[in-house]
Structures are given as structure tokens and as C-alpha cells.
Amino acid sequence: MGLMPSSQLDHAAELALLERCRRQDAEAFSRIVDAYQNRLYGFIKRMVPDAEEAADIAQEVFVRAFQSIGRFDGRSSIRTWLFRIAHNLCVDRARRSSRAPSELRIDAASDETEALEIRDDRWDPQEVALSEEMQSIVEAGIAGMSDKLRTVLVLHDREEMAYEDIAKVLDIPVGTVKSRLFLARAHLQNVLGPYLRGEVIIND
């Protein structure tokens, strides 16, 4: 899949394109693809490490979106809708492969019912990555999370989605989004702690 520079559409532009897409206007839909394909692929690539498979899933997202756009009611943004399709395809892929991801244990009460209080700031690996090696530790920490935690972290901190939009993408309560984000950041802090305290030396 050829990736092109992308920029998110504003609400008015989305509505105009959506109306054209409902009339099966392929050119209008191609503008949606151009706007979101890079970020969508980046999200999928974090859920499905194989680049070729991630590209295939990204293509499938747009195929399904084009086929069903007449039923899209516009209550969420097109971006949120596309990411929800992508998330569902990644979940389906994981089920088919019967993959057992590395899990960080999530307490059922905190995950599903208790909204943990966390600061609404972004986890920016660039701020703590003192070297390429440190950045690789961050990426390994993200890859080692459960799919539940990694998805929320990527959507909030990398895609800069609001809690409410993430809840729509994943079809979970906002409180669950906050709880998973808290646990995801705690996981990264545990992974990075020894390195940030100088207790472990990274060799070339």
C-alpha cells in the first residue's frame, strides 16, 4: 500500500466528503484515504508487527469503509469510525491466529468499573529517550503490553484521541479507558525505571 502524507480533516470537510461518499463518489473517498491512511497504518502496525499484514489490514479497513459508508450515521468523526474498524479487524486477526499476547494482569474491578485518576498528559517517549537504545526499550515495553493496554496507550498518546473517542473506537466505558491508560503507563514506568535510575547500563 503506497503511503502518502496525511493530514486530519476538519469537521466541515468531513461532512462535505461524507455526503459525496454516500453517492459513491470515489474521488471524495480517496481524499479520506489520503487524510488518514498513514496514521491508520501506524496504529495497525503497533498491533500487528508484520508490515505486510498490517498494510493488508489497512487496505481492508478502507474497503469495508467504502462498502458501508452509506450506513455511517456521522455521530462520531470519520477518523474515530475508521479506527474502530481497524481495531475490530486486528482483534479478529488475533483470534484467528490464536495468539496469546504477553499480558500485564489487569484487576477486573479497576479495568471495568473504577475510573482511576490520572493526569491528562501525553506519554512522550522522546522526552525520556536519552539514546536510540532507550527508545528501543520504550518500544519493547509497548510491544510487551497486552493488546488492551497497548491499544489505549497508542490511541491516546500517539494518536491524541480524547477519552470519549477512544471509548467509541473500543466500545468500552470512558472509565475503562482511563484505567487501562493508567495501567499502560505504570507498565512503561516499571520497564524504564531501572534505566532511568542508572541501575542498568546499556551496552552497544
C-alpha positions in Angstrom: 0.0 0.0 0.0 1.6 3.3 -1.0 1.6 5.7 1.9 1.2 9.4 1.3 1.5 12.4 3.5 -1.7 12.8 5.5 -3.5 15.5 7.4 -6.6 15.2 9.5 -9.8 16.7 8.0 -11.7 19.3 10.0 -15.4 18.6 10.8 -16.8 20.7 7.9 -14.6 19.0 5.4 -15.6 15.6 6.7 -19.2 16.3 6.4 -18.9 17.5 2.8 -16.8 14.5 1.8 -19.2 12.2 3.7 -22.1 13.4 1.7 -20.3 12.9 -1.6 -19.1 9.4 -0.5 -22.7 8.4 0.2 -23.3 9.0 -3.5 -20.4 6.6 -4.2 -18.0 9.4 -5.2 -14.7 7.5 -5.4 -12.7 10.8 -5.7 -14.1 12.0 -2.4 -13.4 8.7 -0.7 -9.8 8.9 -2.0 -9.4 12.2 -0.1 -10.4 10.4 3.1 -7.9 7.7 2.4 -5.1 10.2 1.8 -6.0 12.0 5.0 -6.0 9.0 7.3 -4.0 6.1 5.8 -0.6 6.9 7.3 -1.9 7.3 10.9 -4.2 4.3 10.5 -1.3 2.1 9.2 0.9 3.3 12.1 -1.8 2.3 14.6 -2.3 -1.1 13.0 1.5 -1.7 12.7 1.7 -1.4 16.5 -1.0 -4.1 16.9 0.2 -6.3 14.0 4.1 -6.2 13.8 4.3 -7.8 10.4 4.4 -4.8 8.0 2.9 -6.6 5.0 0.0 -8.0 7.1 -0.5 -4.5 8.7 -0.7 -3.0 5.2 -3.3 -5.6 4.1 -5.4 -4.8 7.2 -5.2 -1.1 6.5 -6.4 -1.7 2.9 -9.3 -3.9 4.2 -10.3 -1.0 6.6 -10.9 1.3 3.6 -12.6 -1.4 1.6 -15.1 -2.0 4.4 -15.5 1.7 5.0 -16.3 2.4 1.3 -18.8 -0.5 1.2 -20.6 0.6 4.4 -20.2 4.4 4.3 -23.9 4.7 3.4 -24.8 3.3 6.8 -22.4 5.6 8.7 -24.5 8.0 10.7 -21.9 10.6 11.3 -22.4 10.7 15.1 -18.6 10.1 15.5 -15.9 11.5 13.3 -14.8 9.6 10.3 -11.4 9.1 11.9 -13.0 7.5 15.0 -15.1 5.3 12.8 -12.0 4.1 10.7 -10.0 3.4 13.8 -12.9 1.3 15.2 -13.0 -0.8 12.0 -9.2 -1.2 12.2 -9.4 -2.2 15.9 -12.1 -4.8 15.1 -10.0 -6.3 12.3 -6.9 -6.5 14.5 -9.0 -8.3 17.1 -10.3 -10.7 14.5 -6.8 -11.3 13.3 -5.6 -12.1 16.8 -8.4 -14.6 17.3 -7.8 -16.4 14.1 -4.1 -16.8 14.8 -4.9 -17.9 18.4 -2.1 -15.7 19.6 -1.5 -15.5 23.3 -0.2 -12.0 23.9 2.1 -11.1 26.8 -0.3 -9.9 29.4 0.0 -7.5 32.2 -2.5 -8.6 34.8 -5.5 -6.3 34.9 -7.6 -6.3 38.1 -11.2 -6.8 36.9 -12.6 -4.2 39.2 -10.2 -1.4 38.2 -10.4 -2.3 34.5 -14.2 -2.4 34.1 -15.7 -0.3 36.9 -13.2 2.0 38.6 -12.0 5.2 36.9 -8.5 5.6 38.1 -7.4 9.2 38.5 -4.6 10.0 36.1 -3.2 13.3 34.7 -4.4 14.1 31.2 -0.9 14.5 29.7 0.8 12.6 26.9 3.4 9.9 27.4 6.1 11.2 25.1 8.9 8.7 24.7 11.0 11.4 23.0 11.3 13.2 26.4 12.7 10.2 28.2 14.6 8.6 25.3 18.2 9.6 26.1 19.5 7.5 23.2 18.4 5.2 20.5 18.8 2.3 22.9 16.4 4.0 25.4 13.9 4.5 22.6 14.1 0.8 21.8 13.4 0.0 25.5 10.2 2.1 25.3 9.1 0.4 22.1 9.8 -3.0 23.6 7.8 -2.0 26.7 4.8 -1.0 24.4 5.1 -4.2 22.4 5.2 -6.3 25.6 1.8 -5.0 26.8 -1.5 -6.7 26.4 -3.4 -5.7 23.4 -6.0 -3.9 25.6 -3.3 -1.7 27.2 -1.3 -1.0 24.1 -4.4 0.0 22.1 -5.5 2.6 24.6 -1.9 4.0 25.0 -1.3 4.3 21.3 -4.7 5.9 20.6 -4.4 8.4 23.5 -0.7 9.3 23.5 0.3 8.8 19.8 -3.0 9.5 18.0 -4.0 12.1 20.6 -7.6 10.9 20.8 -9.8 12.1 23.6 -11.1 9.5 26.2 -14.6 9.7 24.7 -13.4 8.9 21.2 -11.3 6.0 22.4 -14.3 4.7 24.2 -16.3 4.8 20.9 -13.4 3.1 19.0 -13.2 0.2 21.5 -16.8 0.2 22.6 -15.9 0.4 26.3 -16.8 2.9 29.1 -14.7 6.1 29.5 -13.7 4.9 33.0 -12.3 1.7 31.5 -10.2 3.8 29.0 -8.7 5.8 31.9 -8.0 2.7 33.9 -6.2 0.9 31.0 -4.2 4.1 30.3 -3.1 4.3 33.9 -2.0 0.6 33.8 -0.2 1.1 30.5 1.8 4.0 31.8 2.5 2.1 35.0 3.9 -0.8 32.9 6.2 1.6 31.0 7.4 3.2 34.2 8.2 -0.3 35.5 10.1 -1.1 32.3 12.0 2.1 32.2 12.6 2.6 36.0 15.9 0.7 36.3 17.4 2.5 33.3 16.3 6.0 34.3 17.7 5.4 37.8 21.1 4.3 36.3 20.8 0.8 37.7 21.3 -0.8 34.3 23.9 0.1 31.8 23.0 -0.3 28.1 25.9 -1.7 26.1 26.4 -1.1 22.4 
